[in-house]
Amino acid sequence: MTLILVAHGTRAASGARTTHALADEVRHLLPETPVKVAFADVRAPDVTTVLRSVRGPAIVVPAFLASGYHVRVDVPAQIEAAGPRDVVVTAALGPAPSLVAAMHERLAEAGWRPGDAVVMAAAGSSDPRALADVRRAALLLGARTGGVVRIGYAATAQPGIAEVVAEVRESAARVAVASWLLAPGLFQRAVAGCPADVVAEPLGDHPKVADLVVRRYAEGLFYRAAA
């Protein structure tokens, strides 16, 4: 059963390398399972192309932190364009508590200290359901850091990350930004440019991300067996 890991896609080579590194982590955890990478946007190959290269059934795991347009529209459309296939699409990754734990660890690695004001940077979406996923992640992060976590967006939604950090800085000695992003690229560069004291790296190929991909794959297998 082939696992197709679908990422957003980025023109940044570092972002693509991160996605493939995550796929390598998944291969290590599932040594008997073929793992292929596809991109929903910007970068090739897309889901249609990868599915056409697969013989037999496949489980598609959308590696997204919120279920926005790409998860609800692009990925299903690309699957349909591949023609009749034995395919199961799992839920997206976020806002799983294990990923929030990974985000917290990245924040600590970057230099966050208890007592720092925390802002969570997310990609943004025009889909209110995706924004609800982001708010859920911020609430879970706040439970870990012990304070209210404000949200700033790198694109698409408001308020912007730089604006939120500037507002928080008016009443905080130090501001730390947690990155609710999966890979380096345009959005992470926008986050890195904000006026914070600490800016965390994206989740990337953190072991907890790979573990969740494997869990989603297992859920897909269960669903297919029960169907």
Phi and psi in degrees as a GROMACS rama.xvg file:
@    title "Ramachandran Plot"
@    xaxis  label "Phi"
@    yaxis  label "Psi"
@TYPE xy
-80.1666  136.701  THR-2
-100.489  123.548  LEU-3
-108.597  113.184  ILE-4
-90.8878  116.837  LEU-5
-106.694  119.648  VAL-6
-109.219  169.743  ALA-7
-64.4133  -48.021  HIS-8
102.88  142.789  GLY-9
-153.435  151.838  THR-10
-77.8046  -14.3456  ARG-11
-73.9091  124.835  ALA-12
-60.3133  -35.0155  ALA-13
-64.0953  -35.3504  SER-14
-66.2974  -42.5361  GLY-15
-64.7121  -41.0915  ALA-16
-61.336  -38.386  ARG-17
-63.5888  -42.5339  THR-18
-62.1284  -43.2547  THR-19
-69.5023  -32.0503  HIS-20
-65.179  -39.7219  ALA-21
-62.1799  -43.1101  LEU-22
-60.7628  -37.5056  ALA-23
-64.2116  -39.7532  ASP-24
-60.7198  -41.3093  GLU-25
-65.938  -40.4266  VAL-26
-60.5999  -36.9603  ARG-27
-63.7734  -36.8591  HIS-28
-79.8843  -25.3778  LEU-29
-126.145  69.2575  LEU-30
-62.8832  -21.1093  PRO-31
-94.8046  1.02319  GLU-32
-108.736  125.683  THR-33
-65.9781  129.567  PRO-34
-120.907  123.103  VAL-35
-120.515  152.338  LYS-36
-109.742  134.946  VAL-37
-133.13  160.078  ALA-38
-123.899  136.399  PHE-39
-77.4196  -23.0939  ALA-40
-158.039  160.027  ASP-41
72.3083  -47.1973  VAL-42
-120.873  149.833  ARG-43
-96.8089  155.417  ALA-44
-85.2341  152.487  PRO-45
-85.8063  178.979  ASP-46
-64.9001  -38.8002  VAL-47
-57.3325  -49.1844  THR-48
-62.0888  -44.2656  THR-49
-67.0338  -42.8451  VAL-50
-60.5664  -39.3384  LEU-51
-66.7443  -18.505  ARG-52
-90.2241  -6.17055  SER-53
-97.3607  132.592  VAL-54
-99.563  127.666  ARG-55
93.2245  -173.535  GLY-56
-71.7651  158.931  PRO-57
-143.116  150.418  ALA-58
-116.783  122.392  ILE-59
-97.857  123.322  VAL-60
-112.383  108.422  VAL-61
-74.9304  113.408  PRO-62
-86.4002  71.654  ALA-63
-127.406  147.583  PHE-64
-89.0708  -6.4078  LEU-65
-150.919  150.435  ALA-66
-92.0966  78.1453  SER-67
-100.886  -150.231  GLY-68
-58.5035  -44.9905  TYR-69
-62.1019  -42.1958  HIS-70
-71.6116  -40.9134  VAL-71
-86.1074  -23.7054  ARG-72
-121.552  -58.2486  VAL-73
-61.6298  -51.7397  ASP-74
-62.6341  -48.569  VAL-75
-59.6213  -38.7318  PRO-76
-64.5889  -39.9707  ALA-77
-70.2956  -33.4307  GLN-78
-65.792  -44.6581  ILE-79
-61.9245  -38.2502  GLU-80
-66.6098  -19.7659  ALA-81
-75.253  -11.2583  ALA-82
89.9752  178.431  GLY-83
-56.2505  124.396  PRO-84
-145.737  154.099  ARG-85
-87.7997  92.907  ASP-86
-131.878  136.715  VAL-87
-116.791  131.194  VAL-88
-106.487  125.85  VAL-89
-87.3632  174.908  THR-90
-67.1731  155.671  ALA-91
-65.2328  172.468  ALA-92
-76.065  -43.0034  LEU-93
-91.3964  162.636  GLY-94
-97.7482  68.9341  PRO-95
-65.5585  140.799  ALA-96
-56.3318  -34.4344  PRO-97
-65.3157  -33.9582  SER-98
-72.888  -34.6089  LEU-99
-64.1435  -37.3175  VAL-100
-62.3398  -40.7298  ALA-101
-64.6964  -40.453  ALA-102
-61.8379  -41.3195  MET-103
-62.9664  -41.1728  HIS-104
-63.8851  -42.7882  GLU-105
-60.9724  -37.9605  ARG-106
-64.6716  -43.7817  LEU-107
-65.3454  -39.4491  ALA-108
-60.4625  -33.283  GLU-109
-77.7299  -14.4454  ALA-110
119.855  8.41947  GLY-111
-60.697  140.824  TRP-112
-125.114  146.116  ARG-113
-53.4435  132.184  PRO-114
105.192  -21.037  GLY-115
-67.0581  141.687  ASP-116
-70.3155  140.917  ALA-117
-120.04  132.451  VAL-118
-119.699  133.292  VAL-119
-99.6239  124.072  MET-120
-95.6862  128.375  ALA-121
-129.571  165.688  ALA-122
-71.3848  -35.9679  ALA-123
92.7571  160.195  GLY-124
-163.036  156.186  SER-125
-89.5333  -3.96593  SER-126
-92.7373  118.651  ASP-127
-61.6035  -26.7342  PRO-128
-69.592  -36.2272  ARG-129
-67.6703  -39.5585  ALA-130
-65.8764  -31.9297  LEU-131
-65.0864  -37.1526  ALA-132
-61.8584  -41.0134  ASP-133
-63.7249  -44.2836  VAL-134
-61.9474  -37.2422  ARG-135
-62.4219  -43.6386  ARG-136
-62.1435  -39.9183  ALA-137
-65.347  -39.2929  ALA-138
-63.2128  -42.7554  LEU-139
-66.4573  -37.5603  LEU-140
-66.6748  -39.5319  LEU-141
-59.9262  -35.8203  GLY-142
-64.9259  -27.3678  ALA-143
-85.2415  -37.0512  ARG-144
-88.5243  -15.4048  THR-145
83.2958  25.3198  GLY-146
-161.692  172.377  GLY-147
-69.8421  133.352  VAL-148
-107.691  117.69  VAL-149
-79.1777  156.933  ARG-150
-115.539  133.223  ILE-151
-128.866  143.79  GLY-152
-107.803  143.38  TYR-153
-82.1774  -21.5603  ALA-154
-168.113  163.567  ALA-155
74.0142  -49.1693  THR-156
-111.429  166.022  ALA-157
-121.582  152.658  GLN-158
-81.7345  156.697  PRO-159
-72.5147  156.172  GLY-160
-62.4536  -42.432  ILE-161
-63.5311  -39.2223  ALA-162
-63.5272  -44.782  GLU-163
-66.3718  -43.4744  VAL-164
-61.1678  -42.1169  VAL-165
-62.0663  -40.4752  ALA-166
-65.8768  -44.3338  GLU-167
-65.9885  -36.6987  VAL-168
-61.3515  -25.9572  ARG-169
-61.6518  -25.5884  GLU-170
-125.506  11.3659  SER-171
-128.078  141.937  ALA-172
-70.0489  -39.2711  ALA-173
-137.919  143.83  ARG-174
-123.393  127.756  VAL-175
-115.674  136.718  ALA-176
-109.946  122.959  VAL-177
-92.606  136.729  ALA-178
-97.4317  111.462  SER-179
-94.6272  56.9351  TRP-180
-131.207  153.163  LEU-181
-89.5331  -35.2222  LEU-182
-142.423  158.119  ALA-183
-63.716  157.872  PRO-184
156.819  -158.972  GLY-185
-57.5604  -44.2249  LEU-186
-66.7833  -43.3784  PHE-187
-66.4194  -32.9866  GLN-188
-64.0216  -37.8478  ARG-189
-64.6626  -38.4842  ALA-190
-66.6548  -44.6492  VAL-191
-63.3382  -23.4692  ALA-192
-86.2073  -0.636483  GLY-193
-78.8504  156.847  CYS-194
-82.954  57.7809  PRO-195
-103.179  161.337  ALA-196
-79.3849  -31.8563  ASP-197
-134.688  130.474  VAL-198
-128.924  119.849  VAL-199
-80.2782  158.479  ALA-200
-78.627  161.48  GLU-201
-63.5319  169.789  PRO-202
-62.8554  -40.3226  LEU-203
57.6211  -135.254  GLY-204
-97.4983  34.4007  ASP-205
-53.4929  139.442  HIS-206
-53.983  -32.3422  PRO-207
-68.8057  -28.4955  LYS-208
-69.0286  -47.3958  VAL-209
-61.0032  -41.2044  ALA-210
-59.4435  -40.115  ASP-211
-70.6951  -36.8026  LEU-212
-59.0954  -43.3838  VAL-213
-63.5771  -39.2618  VAL-214
-64.7564  -42.0096  ARG-215
-62.3077  -40.414  ARG-216
-59.9674  -44.3623  TYR-217
-62.5533  -39.3093  ALA-218
-61.9729  -39.1912  GLU-219
-64.2275  -41.0346  GLY-220
-61.7742  -42.3758  LEU-221
-63.9959  -44.5498  PHE-222
-61.3516  -43.9819  TYR-223
-64.567  -39.6095  ARG-224
-68.0248  -32.3604  ALA-225
-84.1991  -17.5068  ALA-226
